[in-house]
Amino acid sequence: MKLTIHVPVMKIYPSLLFFSLILITLSCNTDPVKTADLILLNSTVIHVDSAKTIPGQFIAINGRNILEVGPMAEAADWKAKESRDLQGAFVMPGLWDNHVHFRGGDSLLKENQDLLPLFLAYGITTVRDAGGDITPAVLQWQQDITQGELPGPRIFSSGPKLDGDQPAWPGSIVVTSSSEVSAALDSINVIGADYVKMYDGNLSPENYYEIIRQAEERGMKTTGHMPMQANLLDAVALGLDGTEHLYYVLKACSPKADSLTALDLGYGMVTTLVDTYNAELAEKVYKTLAENEVYVTPTNYIGHILANVLDEDHSKDSLLQYVGPGIQKTYEGRVKSAERARASGNSMRSKTEGQFMSMIKPMHQAGIPLLAGSDSGAFNSYVYPGESLWGELQFMVKAGLTPAEALATSVINGPRFFDITSAYGSVAPGKRADLLILEENPLEDIDHLASMEIIIAGGAVYDQKQLDQLLKSIKNNPQ
């Protein structure tokens, strides 16, 4: 028997077919609208690495991250909760201050915390805390800032400094043996510190080297002061990652270094080191530092301030009103030290100032990654958070760097030290949306940093009115 299968035939209506084809075409050719929290329109993006600007750009931001950067013609593909027309303003990565201090003990906790808005007011979105005696509070601020509960820059911290059995600063961890070095590094790891900071109160050269050796085995970054009895290039061979201030580089550049070390003069050798600085030897030293990617933080601005602290009247400084009375009291120490030095005829600071400035350009040309750091904080007299980093960048330019090269010591080399350039260092998709928006181009003049209009930090947008309110909240006697 033959089986017959009847297949029903669908009746096609021309109008239905027409609209179906339209829907299919739209679904194939229309991309979904892209969404963001914030879009910056008509911006001029600054590329610090190439010293170039690209006008007519939009920047799409979600939370703390940049989603897209592109020409304004493509901005129509995006929808955002908020958009801002920058009308050609310049956009660059937020500044990094790579050497600051929070310290002074529990009685100064609040005054230290109140310094955080000052960094924002000067376009600084990240700081590298170089050690103090209020580490638990600093780590809490670090967490609160990350969670958006406290206005301030992101903080990378060394935690306590590592020093000898007579530490120069309270809160330091004493290390006098290999086992104590190991225990100290365990402690640094447990608290979640970001790197290891060494200090030379009376840290022995042997323990200085041991810290570097053990930290290198653990994959921990090391930087800090060096005992004047030690040898910088020996430390570099062990894996030293950075050196703070220029005394130790200066020592390595003097052919008299070994004989001066034998005399056990400590910092008393510095004036002789200046007099015996040798350019040919320096070239070899700089090459070694560059080949080993040793980061050097010059801190020349604070050197200038302290060298002239007795000759400048700081009582009328505009930023003094944002520094608490307890921290202001700590400024007396440096002033009295300068008075003693002048009375004894010690001119070390004034003598090193010019020498250190002359070393900046050759170090940069040799390929040494320089870091802009202010050394601001309690006890460092009249070196104000925020303003002092601008001062350091200005000194970089005075020393012979271009504005772009100076800015790179902050916004590029800062994250480079921590191996996080995938998230920082440029205005690009996938990077953190920590941004500084300026009316004028800082690549043309470093002083154009003062034309700052808006800062975006940690997902929050601060215009000048909001920054003024933040500063008013920390003013000593707000009216």
N, C-alpha and C positions, 0 to 999 in steps of 0.2 A: 504494500500500500504506500502510495506516495504521500509524504508529509509536506504540507504547504505551510510556510511561516508568513504571516502577514505583519509587515512593519508599518506602523502608523506614520503618515507623512504630516510634518508640522507645516501649518500654513504660515507663510512669511508675509508680514505686513511691511510695505515699503517705509512707512514713517518710523516704525519700530527699529528696522534695520539701520536707518539713517542715524537715529539717536544713539544706538548701540555703538556704531562706529565712532561717533564723536567721543563717547565715554572711554572707549578703548584707547583712542588717540591721546586724550588728555591724561589718562593714567600712565601712558608710556612716556610722554614728553614733558610732563610737569613735575619738577623736583619738589619735594616737600619744603616748606618754608623753614629756614634755620632759625633757632631761637637763642637768645642770650639774655643775661641780666642787664648788661650795660653795653651800649655801642658809642664809641667816640667817633664823631664824624669830622671830616675835613681837618685831619691832623697831619703834621709834618713829622714823620718818624725819624729819629736820630739813630744812626748806626755808629756806635762809638768805635767799634773795631776797625771800620773802614773810614771813619771820619767823614761820612756822607749823610745827607738827609734826603728823604723821599717825601715830597708833598702830596697832598690829595689822597690821603689814606684813611680808611676806617679801621677801627680796632674793636673786635667783638670779645666781650669778657663774660665769663660765667664764674661767679664766686671769686676765687682767688687766682683763677687761671685765664690766660689769653687763649681764645678759641681760634681766632682768625685775624689776619692782618692783610689788607688788600686795597686795590684802587676803589675809589668812591663808586665807580660804575657797578661794582658788585655788592654794594651795601644794600641795594634793593632786595636782595635775596634773604635778608635778615630781618627778624622782628625782635624787639627788646622791650623789657619792662621800663627801661629808661634810656634815653639817648641824649648826648650832649654835643652840640656843634662847637668845635674848638676854634673854628674860623682861622685855621692855619697855624695854630699854636704848636710848639715843639714838644714831642713826647720822647722821653728817654727812660731807661731803667732807673729805679730809685737808687739813691746813693747808699753805699756801705761805709761805715766807720769801723775800721778794722783794728782799733785799739782803744777801748774805753774801760773805765773802772766803776764798779758799784761797790762801795765800801764805807767803813766808818763805824761798824758795830750796830747792834740792835737799836740804839737810840737814834740812829740816822736812817732807819729803814724807810720811813715815810718820805723824808727829804730826797732820798735816792730814787724812790718810785716817782716822785713828782718831777724828776728830770726827764722822764720818758717823753712827754709831749714836746719838749724842746727839740729832740731829734726829729720828730715829725715836722715841726715848724721850719726846719731847714732841709726838708726833702730826703731825710735819711730813713730808709725803710728797713735796714738791717744793721746790727752792730755785733762786733766780736768782743765780748767781755773778756778782759785779760787778767781776771782773778781778783779776789777780794775776800772779805770776811763775813759776807752775808749770803753765802751761796744758796741756802735753802730758799730764801726769799727770791733771789734771782731766778732760780729754777721754777718757782711758782709763777713769777711774772711771765717767764718764757711760755708756760702752759696757758696762762690766762690770755696772753696776747694772741697765741695761736688759735684759741677758741673764740676770739672776738669779744672777750669780756673786759679787756683793758686796752686803752689806746696807747700804742707805742710801737717801736720797731721790733722786728723779729730779733731774738737774741740767740747768738751762739756763744757758749760759755766754756771756759777752761775749768770752772770750779775752783777749788783752792790751788794756790801756787805750791810748788815743791821747792823746799829750801833746806838749809843745814840746821844744826841743832840750836842756832840762835837766829831764827827767821827775822828778816827785816820788817815783815808785815804780819799783823795778827791774822789768824785763820789759816796760815800756811801749814802744809803737812811736812813734818820733819823727816828727812831721810839721811841716814848716816852709814848705811850698809846696803849690800845687794838685796838682802831679805826685806829691808824697809822700803827699798825702791819697789820691789814686787808688791808689797802690801799697799803702798801708796797708789800704784797703778790699778790695783784691784778696786780700791775705793773710788778712783776717778771713773772707772768703768761702771761700778754699781750705781752711782748717782746719775749716770747718763751724760757726763761732760763730753764736749765735742772735740776737745784736744787737750794736750798737756802743756802747761805753762811752767817754766823753770825760773827761779829767781836766785840772785847771788848775794843774799844776806851774808851767809858764810857757807854756801854750798861748795863742797870740795870739787876739784876738777874730776876726780875719780868717780864720784857719785853723779856728777853732771853727765859724764860719758855713759855711765851705767843706766841712767834714766833713758837716754837716747837709744842705747842698745836694746834694752828690754821693750821699750815702746815700739821700736821698729819691728821686733819679733811679733808683737801683738797687732800690728797694723794701726797704731795710734799716731796721730800727728803731734810733733813736738816743736815748740818755739819758746822764745823767752830771752832772759838775760843769760850771759855766760860769765862764770867766774873769771876774773882777769888773769888768773894763773893758768887758765886753760887755753887751748889752741882751736880756733874756729874751724880750720880745715880738717883737723882730726875729728871734730864733731860732725862735720859734713860727711866724712868717710863712713861714719857709723850710721848715718841716715837722718841727720838733723833736717827738719823741714823748713824752719824759719828762724830769723833772728830779729829781735826788737831793738830799735835804736841803732845808732851807727858806731858806737864805741868799739864793738867787736870786729866789725869789718875794718875799721880804721887800724886796729892793732895788727890785723893780718897783713896790712899794706905797709908796714914799717919793717925795714931790715934790722932794726934795733929791738924788735919785739922779744926775742929770746933772752937777750941780756937784761932787758927791763923786767922780764918775768922773774929772772933769777934774783933780782933785788927785792922782790915781794913788795912792790909799791902800791898795788891795787890801782885805784883810779888816779893815784898820784902820778902815774906814768903818762896820762893822757896828753898833757901839753908837749911832752917830748915826742909822743907818737905823731902829733900834728906837725911838729918841726921836721920829723924824719920820714914823713909820708913820701913814698916813692911811686911815681906814676907807672913805671915799667913793671914793678912788682904788683901794683894794684891791677894792672891789666890781666896778669896771670890769675890773681885771686878772683877777679870778677868772672873770668872765663870758667873757673872751677865752680863757682856759685851758680852760674847760669846752666852749666851742663848738668848739675845735680838738682836743678829747679828749687833752689833755696830762696824762700820769700823773705825779702828785707823790708821792714817797716821803719822808715826813717824818723818820723815824728819831729820834723824840723820846726814846725810852728810852735810847739810848746817850748822847744829850746830857745827860740827867739823871745817868747813871753818871759821865761824865767831869767834869761840873760839880762833883760831890761826891767825886771820887776821893781827895782828900787828907783828907777828913773821915770816911771809912768804912774800917773794918778788914776787908779782903777776905781776909786770910790764912786765915780759917776757913770760907770759902765751900765749901759741900758739893760743888759741881761742879768745884772746882779740882783735885780728885784725878783727873779725867778729861781734864785738859789737860796735854799733855806739858811737860817742863821747858824745852824750847827755845822753845815758844810762850809759856810763862809769862815767860821772860826778855824777850821782846819787849814785855811789858806795861810794862816800866820806862820806855819812851820817853814814853808819855802821862803817867805820873806825874811825870817830871822836867819835862815841858812845863808841867804844872799848877803845879809849884813855881815855875818861872820866871815864869809869869803872875801868880801871887799876889804874888811879890816885887816885881814891877813895877807892881802895882796894876791889872792887866788883869782886868776882871770880865766879859768878853764872854760866856763860857759861861753864867754865872749870870743874866746880863741877857737873853740870848736864850731861855732855857728857858721862862720864863713867856710871852714874846711868841709863840713858836712854838706853844705849847699853845693860845693864844687864837685862832690862825688855823685850827685844824683844823675846827671846826664850820662856820664861814662858808664855807670851801672846799668842804666836803661839801654844804652847802645850795645852793651855786652850781652843783653838778653836776660838780665836778672829780673824776675817778676817783683816789682815794687808794690807795696801795699800802702794805701793812704790810711793813716790812723792818727787820731788827735791826742790820745792819752788823757782825755778829759775825765773828770771825776773828782771826788773829794780828795783833798791834800794837794792837788795840782792847781795851784793858784791862778785864778782868772782865765782858765782854759775852759770855756763854756761849751757844754754839749751843743752840737749843731754848728754854731758859728766857727768853732775851732777846726772842724773838718773842712769847711770852706777855706779857712786860712791855710790849712795844709795843702789843699789843691792849688791855691794861689802860689804857695811857695814852690810847688812842683813846677809851675809854669815859669816863675822867676828863675828857677835853676836851669831852665832850657828845654823843658818838655813842651810840646804843643798842648792846647786845651784837651784835645782828644786823648792824647797819651796820658795826661794827668787824670782825666776821668776814668780811663781804663784801670788805673791803680786802685780805684774804688769799686766800680760796678762790674768789671770783668775779673780782675785778679782776686777780689774778695771771694766770690764763689769758686774760683779756680783752686784756691787753697784747700777748700773742702771737697773738691772733686764733684761739684754739683752744677756745672755749667749747663747741663741739660735742662735745668729749671730756671737759671738766672743768667744775667749778662747781656740780654738783648730784648728788643720788643718783637716777639715772634710767636707763632702758634706753639702751644705746649709750654710756654714759659709762664712764670709767676707774674701775675698782674700787679706787681709792685712798681708803680710808675710815677714819674715826675713830669708835670706839664708846665712849660715855661712860655712866656711871651716872646723872649728873645733867644737866639741860638747860642748856647754855651760853647759850641765848637769854634765860634768866631772870637769869643772873649769869655774867659772862665768866670768873670764877674757877672755874667748874665745869669748865673745861678740865682741871683737876687731877684730875677723877674718871675720867680715861681708863682704860679696861679693856683694849682691844684696838686695834691698828692693823693695817690691811691695806695693804700697799704693794708694788707691782710683782709682784702675784700671790702674795706671801708673807703669812702670818698670824702676827702676833706678839702673844702675850698678855703679861701682866706678868712671868711667870716667864722667858719667852724674852728679853724686853727687859732684865731684870736680868742674864741671862747675857751678853748683848751688852755691857752696860756693864761687867761684871766683866772682860771680855776686853780692855778699853782702860784699865782702872784703872792708875794709876801703880805702886802697890805692892799688887797683889791678894793677899788673905790667904785 
